[in-house]
């Protein structure tokens, strides 16, 4: 079975600073990888996804992530954060080629951006 | 227009009661999901339906019964509520296929069992 580890439960950062949220996964088969964002009292919104091709994936709101197969990682980065980026970020995996998608989520990382 | 909607947004009830949460999507998707997010924000899939048929059923107590009257609706009925059922429940929908299609999430229903 696949699993996802988000090493940091909380990441405090100052506005306009760069940030990296870490995600590692384990799976015996190939997976798709995702980052979702959850703003306070809202549902989840897809930030970006890796399905195949280029290992550097660009998403919405200036976020990007890099798939590293040898490290089994999919870290999320943003070069300059805004106060509005304060939210919970979830990394997730889904098995490839199963026909139906079952997302397995990490435990989330709370990004706290302060002025 | 709301893509995936859930009602109610908040639900407070006593232990032992039976309650339902409704989910509707207007995206034309044919696969819908229920997720549970616990107090530590951990998200776990509970069920998935495709064209009104159950395709994913994780280890969920029998007290939880999903019902899909049509492709646009997936309701969650919970019998004999327990304190541990307190959580935020999210509905989602997507198109199924051999490659991944984005799951769109509803705003969540916060269930509090007293």
Interface residues (C-beta under 8 A of the other chain):
Chain A: X32 X36 X41 X42 X43 X44 X45 X46 X49 X51 X88 X90 X94 X96 X97 X99 X100 X101 X102 X103 X104 X105 X107 X108
Chain B: X4 X31 X40 X41 X42 X43 X44 X45 X48 X50 X55 X56 X90 X92 X94 X96 X97 X98 X99 X100 X101 X102 X103 X105 X106 X107 X108
